[in-house]
């Protein structure tokens, strides 16, 4: 165990001894759009990933379900995602934000993924309970009435493909938290210290 996290599942406390955290990237189901995004990033000086999708190890101690986080400087933005929490042979899902420092990202994506806390929701759903409607589950983030991101999980690779990719490249791991990758960004928070509402 590296980080102990408390969640709620069916109104009962679940304490997960998190051993590893992985952030998946470039997981859009429409790979043509993903490639267009990679090209845009290259134009901004951000090196393309060695393969698509991509996995980035994250320090488990960055995981947080606090309502407040602190970041260094004004250059980080949220990325709404889902987190898959694997514990005692079961898989759970909750909302998450892969807060990423954009200035550091231009120099090193792996370092940028470890420069900010990673927010996860407190309440868990069992994956099996929501799997039949998985693709229609909607992610939405907003700040002061401004919509920042919105999309369904159907815009991302199917869950079984993301899990298989993580197992192939990082090995099967107990007590793992896997961030899914994000949906399109429509706007960014307008100020430092903004309140971000994350919805799943």
C-alpha positions in Angstrom: 0.0 0.0 0.0 1.2 3.5 -0.9 -2.0 5.6 -0.4 -5.0 4.7 1.7 -8.2 6.1 0.2 -11.7 6.2 1.7 -14.7 5.8 -0.6 -18.5 5.2 -0.1 -20.1 2.2 -1.8 -23.8 1.7 -1.2 -23.5 4.0 1.8 -20.8 1.9 3.4 -17.2 3.0 3.8 -14.7 1.3 1.6 -11.0 1.8 2.5 -8.8 1.0 -0.5 -5.0 0.6 -0.1 -4.0 2.1 -3.4 -0.8 0.5 -4.8 -0.7 2.1 -8.2 -2.3 4.8 -10.3 -2.2 4.9 -14.1 -3.5 7.8 -16.3 -4.6 6.6 -19.8 -4.3 9.1 -22.6 -5.3 9.4 -26.2 -8.2 7.0 -25.6 -10.8 8.5 -27.9 -12.9 6.0 -29.8 -12.6 8.0 -33.0 -8.9 7.5 -33.6 -9.0 10.0 -36.6 -9.9 12.8 -34.1 -7.2 11.5 -31.7 -4.6 11.8 -34.4 -5.8 15.3 -35.2 -5.3 16.1 -31.5 -1.8 14.7 -31.6 -1.0 16.9 -34.6 -2.3 20.0 -32.7 -0.2 19.2 -29.7 2.9 18.8 -31.9 2.3 22.3 -33.3 2.4 23.5 -29.7 5.7 21.8 -29.1 4.4 18.7 -27.3 6.1 15.5 -28.5 3.7 12.8 -29.8 3.3 9.7 -27.7 5.3 6.6 -28.7 2.0 4.8 -29.2 -1.7 5.4 -29.0 -3.3 4.9 -26.5 -0.8 5.8 -23.9 -0.3 5.1 -20.2 1.3 7.4 -17.7 2.3 6.2 -14.2 1.1 8.6 -11.5 2.4 8.8 -8.0 -0.4 7.3 -5.8 0.1 9.9 -3.2 -1.3 12.5 -5.6 -4.7 10.8 -5.5 -7.2 12.8 -3.5 -10.9 13.0 -2.9 -10.7 16.3 -1.0 -13.0 19.1 -2.1 -10.0 21.5 -2.2 -6.6 21.1 -3.9 -3.5 23.3 -4.3 -1.5 23.6 -7.4 1.7 25.5 -8.3 1.1 28.4 -10.6 -1.8 29.3 -12.9 -1.0 26.8 -15.8 -2.9 23.7 -14.8 -6.4 22.7 -16.0 -8.8 19.9 -15.1 -9.5 16.9 -17.4 -12.7 15.2 -16.4 -12.6 11.4 -16.6 -13.7 8.3 -14.8 -11.5 6.4 -12.4 -11.7 2.6 -12.3 -10.9 1.4 -8.8 -9.8 -2.2 -8.5 -10.1 -3.7 -5.1 -10.4 -7.3 -3.7 -11.2 -8.6 -7.2 -14.0 -6.1 -7.9 -14.1 -3.1 -10.1 -15.7 0.2 -9.2 -16.1 3.5 -11.0 -16.3 7.1 -10.0 -15.8 10.6 -11.5 -12.2 11.9 -11.6 -10.1 14.8 -12.8 -6.6 14.4 -14.2 -5.5 17.9 -13.3 -2.5 18.6 -15.6 0.1 21.4 -15.7 0.2 22.6 -19.3 3.5 24.4 -19.1 5.3 21.3 -17.8 3.4 19.2 -20.4 5.2 21.1 -23.2 8.5 19.8 -21.8 7.4 16.3 -20.5 4.0 14.8 -20.5 4.9 12.1 -17.8 6.2 14.9 -15.5 3.1 17.0 -16.1 0.9 14.0 -15.0 2.7 14.1 -11.7 2.7 17.8 -11.0 -0.9 18.1 -9.7 -3.3 16.2 -7.4 -5.6 13.8 -9.2 -9.2 14.2 -7.9 -11.5 11.2 -7.6 -15.1 11.1 -6.3 -16.0 9.7 -3.0 -19.0 7.6 -4.1 -18.4 4.5 -6.1 -20.6 2.5 -8.4 -19.9 -1.2 -9.1 -18.8 -1.4 -12.8 -21.2 -4.4 -13.4 -24.2 -2.3 -12.3 -23.5 0.4 -14.9 -21.9 -1.6 -17.7 -25.2 -2.1 -19.7 -25.5 1.7 -20.1 -21.7 2.5 -20.0 -21.5 4.2 -23.3 -24.4 6.6 -22.4 -22.9 7.7 -19.1 -22.2 11.4 -19.4 -19.2 13.3 -18.1 -19.6 17.1 -17.5 -17.4 19.7 -15.9 -18.3 23.4 -15.3 -17.1 26.4 -13.5 -19.2 29.4 -12.5 -21.9 28.4 -15.0 -19.4 27.9 -17.9 -19.4 24.5 -19.4 -15.7 23.3 -19.6 -16.1 19.7 -20.9 -18.9 17.4 -21.9 -19.2 14.0 -23.5 -20.3 10.4 -23.0 -18.1 7.4 -22.2 -19.1 6.2 -25.7 -16.6 8.8 -27.0 -13.8 6.8 -25.3 -12.5 3.4 -26.1 -14.7 0.6 -24.7 -13.9 -0.2 -21.0 -12.6 -3.7 -21.8 -10.1 -2.3 -24.3 -8.8 0.3 -21.8 -8.4 -2.4 -19.1 -6.8 -4.9 -21.5 -4.3 -2.2 -22.7 -3.4 -1.3 -19.1 -2.9 -5.0 -18.2 -0.7 -5.5 -21.3 1.5 -2.5 -20.8 1.6 -2.3 -17.0 0.7 -5.8 -15.9 -2.3 -6.9 -13.8 -2.1 -5.1 -10.5 -4.2 -5.4 -7.3 -5.5 -2.2 -5.7 -5.0 -0.1 -8.9 -6.7 3.1 -9.9 -6.9 3.7 -13.7 -7.9 7.1 -15.1 -9.8 6.6 -18.4 -8.7 9.5 -20.5 -10.9 12.6 -21.1 -13.6 14.0 -23.4 -13.3 17.2 -25.5 -12.5 20.5 -23.9 -14.8 23.4 -24.6 -13.4 26.0 -22.3 -10.9 26.4 -19.4 -11.5 27.9 -16.0 -11.3 31.7 -16.2 -9.4 32.4 -13.0 -7.1 30.9 -10.4 -8.9 29.4 -7.4 -11.9 28.5 -9.5 -14.5 26.1 -8.3 -14.9 23.1 -10.7 -18.0 21.0 -10.7 -17.4 17.4 -11.8 -20.4 15.3 -12.8 -20.9 11.7 -13.9 
